[in-house]
Amino acid sequence: MLYFFNFSNQPGNKFKELRVYPYTDVGPFILQNPDAFKFTSTELNERANAYGTKIFAQITMGLGRNYPNLPAPSLVHVYRHSGEVSPELTRDQIKSKIESVVKASKIAKDSGFSGIEVHSIHWGYLLDQFALSMMNHRTDEYGGSLENRLRAAKEILVGIKQECGSDFPVSMRLGLKTFVKDFEKASLTGENEAGRTLEEGIAIARLLESYGYDCLNVDTGLYDSFYYACPPMYMPKGYMVDLAEKAKAAVKIPIMAGGRMNDADIAEAAIRDGKIDAVVLGRAALADPEYPNKVLTGHTERIRPCIACNQGCITRLQQGKQPTCGSIQQRCVKFGMSCTPL
């Protein structure tokens, strides 16, 4: 079993004066106290490994124009802040952020993590902003051509492989299509695409493979088209399968698909038919942590489904609260409380 955990993107923390806080212009939070991170993470991985579970640490380069006062590749409109633009990263700041991601990755490896997922060319986060021509207007080596716009992603990978070894697996979370007409103007049908077309998404997948990424974790959308980024209940289950299949046909590395992939029958069929290599579950794991065991034991009818309401999980997370699940009757709000599916 493979799980992804994001230890670097924690909305609600209030440490903006710290040099390595991920919301600043530098890098991941785990660099602030690596000894504490190693202590807790080593125990986590030892316990997980005892059950045959391997964990990848998801490490972010930053959030960029998705939030106010955060630097972006260029002076660009801040999401939901009319008239406000993000400050532009200098070349030295870009290099510093890349170095921080690499250092954090080495700490993660030394803490027992089995791999790294680079966060991310999706949801319009910082690496995504570099990759998107609508948000990257730079004229140096980090802007212009698609290869230049992916340069930070390439340099992060090179650094991780140098520090952690060529056989240390590295994944990238990749949005194959953005579904936007303009800033804060989503496109339900995907027509009049102003961001990333599926064709460009597949081109990016090919380039990431050529750089040496070991697998790709694909989805869709930006904050500006959030019903594709974190699809609610009116988005069809398994809508990612056909998009992911096109990426899989273009590369040889494994393709994992996330985004309303919580229907066990759809997921099984997609893997069986060779359309994808693995399924990524996030919200579904909150709704029923025993989801994988119920699939393995043939009791899929007992899975408590994620209803994609986005109320207990992403909404509470954005409010700085403890995430839970809206479909669970018990209220798992306080630390230490547990909700055991039947």
CORJOWO-V510739 format. One record per residue. N is the residue number from 1. PHI is phi as a letter, one per 20 degrees, with the letter a starting at -180 (none if undefined). PSI is psi in radians with two decimals (none if undefined). Layout:
BEGIN
[[N,PHI,PSI] [N,PHI,PSI]]
END
This chain:
BEGIN
[[1,none,2.51] [2,c,2.17] [3,c,2.62] [4,d,2.28] [5,c,2.41] [6,d,1.84] [7,e,0.07] [8,d,-0.21] [9,d,1.62] [10,c,1.48] [11,g,2.48] [12,o,-0.35] [13,f,2.66] [14,c,0.92] [15,d,0.80] [16,f,-0.27] [17,f,-0.22] [18,f,2.36] [19,f,-0.58] [20,d,0.21] [21,f,2.35] [22,f,-0.33] [23,e,-0.12] [24,e,-2.90] [25,e,0.20] [26,d,-1.38] [27,a,-2.86] [28,f,2.57] [29,f,-0.50] [30,f,-0.26] [31,f,-0.30] [32,f,-0.70] [33,b,1.30] [34,f,-0.56] [35,f,-0.76] [36,f,-0.69] [37,f,-0.80] [38,f,-0.72] [39,f,-0.89] [40,f,-0.66] [41,f,-0.60] [42,f,-0.77] [43,f,-0.74] [44,g,-0.85] [45,f,-0.60] [46,f,-0.75] [47,f,-0.73] [48,f,-0.76] [49,f,-0.51] [50,f,-0.40] [51,d,0.20] [52,m,0.24] [53,e,2.36] [54,d,2.38] [55,d,2.30] [56,e,2.41] [57,e,2.24] [58,e,2.12] [59,c,2.25] [60,e,2.59] [61,e,-0.41] [62,q,3.07] [63,d,-0.39] [64,l,-2.49] [65,f,0.06] [66,f,-0.33] [67,c,2.65] [68,f,2.66] [69,m,0.21] [70,d,2.47] [71,f,2.60] [72,c,3.01] [73,g,-0.58] [74,b,2.98] [75,f,1.87] [76,b,2.66] [77,g,2.30] [78,e,2.34] [79,g,2.18] [80,l,0.48] [81,c,1.51] [82,g,2.29] [83,n,-0.08] [84,d,2.41] [85,c,2.62] [86,f,2.50] [87,f,2.61] [88,e,2.32] [89,f,2.41] [90,e,2.88] [91,f,-0.71] [92,f,-0.65] [93,f,-0.68] [94,f,-0.83] [95,f,-0.69] [96,f,-0.71] [97,f,-0.73] [98,f,-0.78] [99,f,-0.66] [100,f,-0.71] [101,f,-0.72] [102,f,-0.78] [103,f,-0.75] [104,f,-0.64] [105,f,-0.69] [106,f,-0.69] [107,f,-0.73] [108,f,-0.76] [109,f,-0.79] [110,f,-0.30] [111,e,0.07] [112,o,0.01] [113,f,2.52] [114,e,-0.13] [115,a,3.14] [116,c,2.42] [117,d,2.12] [118,f,2.25] [119,d,1.98] [120,a,2.69] [121,e,1.02] [122,b,2.87] [123,l,0.19] [124,m,0.37] [125,f,-3.13] [126,g,-0.85] [127,f,-0.57] [128,f,-0.68] [129,f,-0.65] [130,f,-0.71] [131,f,-0.42] [132,e,2.14] [133,f,-0.46] [134,f,-0.28] [135,d,-0.19] [136,d,1.86] [137,d,0.38] [138,f,2.70] [139,d,0.08] [140,e,-2.81] [141,f,-0.12] [142,d,0.18] [143,c,2.97] [144,o,-1.90] [145,f,2.83] [146,g,-0.72] [147,f,-0.70] [148,f,-0.70] [149,f,-0.33] [150,e,0.08] [151,f,-0.71] [152,f,-0.73] [153,f,-0.67] [154,f,-0.77] [155,f,-0.59] [156,f,-0.82] [157,f,-0.81] [158,g,-0.77] [159,f,-0.75] [160,f,-0.77] [161,f,-0.64] [162,f,-0.70] [163,e,-0.61] [164,d,-0.17] [165,o,2.56] [166,f,-0.38] [167,e,0.04] [168,e,2.05] [169,f,2.42] [170,c,2.20] [171,d,2.78] [172,c,2.31] [173,e,2.12] [174,c,2.15] [175,e,2.04] [176,f,-0.48] [177,b,2.51] [178,e,-0.47] [179,l,0.89] [180,c,2.53] [181,e,-0.45] [182,a,-3.11] [183,g,2.23] [184,l,0.46] [185,c,1.71] [186,f,2.82] [187,c,1.85] [188,f,-0.67] [189,e,-0.24] [190,n,0.06] [191,f,2.77] [192,l,0.77] [193,f,2.15] [194,d,-0.19] [195,d,-1.87] [196,d,2.12] [197,f,2.85] [198,f,-0.62] [199,f,-0.73] [200,f,-0.63] [201,g,-0.72] [202,f,-0.66] [203,f,-0.69] [204,f,-0.74] [205,g,-0.77] [206,f,-0.74] [207,f,-0.75] [208,f,-0.68] [209,f,-0.75] [210,f,-0.50] [211,f,-0.45] [212,o,0.15] [213,f,2.47] [214,e,-0.40] [215,a,2.87] [216,c,2.35] [217,d,1.78] [218,d,2.57] [219,b,-2.68] [220,b,2.95] [221,n,2.88] [222,c,3.06] [223,g,-0.60] [224,f,-0.27] [225,c,1.06] [226,f,-0.37] [227,f,-0.16] [228,e,-0.53] [229,f,-0.84] [230,c,1.31] [231,g,2.21] [232,e,-3.03] [233,f,-0.38] [234,e,-0.11] [235,e,2.36] [236,f,2.48] [237,f,2.44] [238,m,0.24] [239,f,-0.38] [240,f,-0.31] [241,g,-0.86] [242,f,-0.65] [243,f,-0.80] [244,f,-0.61] [245,g,-0.67] [246,f,-0.64] [247,f,-0.73] [248,f,-0.63] [249,f,-0.34] [250,e,-0.27] [251,c,2.94] [252,d,-0.26] [253,f,2.77] [254,f,2.49] [255,d,2.12] [256,d,2.47] [257,c,2.35] [258,c,2.77] [259,o,1.64] [260,l,0.69] [261,d,0.44] [262,e,0.06] [263,e,2.02] [264,f,-0.64] [265,f,-0.76] [266,f,-0.77] [267,f,-0.80] [268,f,-0.76] [269,f,-0.68] [270,f,-0.71] [271,f,-0.79] [272,g,-0.68] [273,e,0.03] [274,m,0.33] [275,f,-0.56] [276,b,2.95] [277,d,-0.41] [278,a,2.81] [279,d,2.44] [280,d,2.16] [281,d,2.25] [282,d,-1.33] [283,f,-0.60] [284,f,-0.52] [285,f,-0.46] [286,f,-0.70] [287,f,-0.66] [288,b,1.66] [289,g,-0.34] [290,e,0.19] [291,g,-0.94] [292,f,-0.68] [293,f,-0.64] [294,f,-0.57] [295,f,-0.80] [296,f,-0.59] [297,e,0.07] [298,m,0.44] [299,d,0.89] [300,f,-0.42] [301,f,-0.27] [302,e,0.02] [303,f,2.23] [304,f,2.03] [305,f,2.54] [306,f,2.19] [307,e,0.11] [308,l,0.66] [309,f,-0.42] [310,m,0.30] [311,e,-0.83] [312,e,-0.40] [313,d,-1.46] [314,f,-0.63] [315,f,-0.81] [316,f,-0.65] [317,f,-0.75] [318,f,-0.40] [319,e,0.02] [320,m,0.36] [321,d,2.93] [322,f,2.09] [323,f,2.52] [324,b,-2.55] [325,c,2.27] [326,f,-0.34] [327,e,-0.05] [328,e,2.17] [329,f,-0.69] [330,f,2.60] [331,d,1.81] [332,e,1.13] [333,e,-0.69] [334,e,2.61] [335,f,2.47] [336,n,-0.30] [337,e,2.56] [338,c,2.63] [339,c,1.97] [340,e,2.01] [341,f,2.60] [342,e,none]]
END
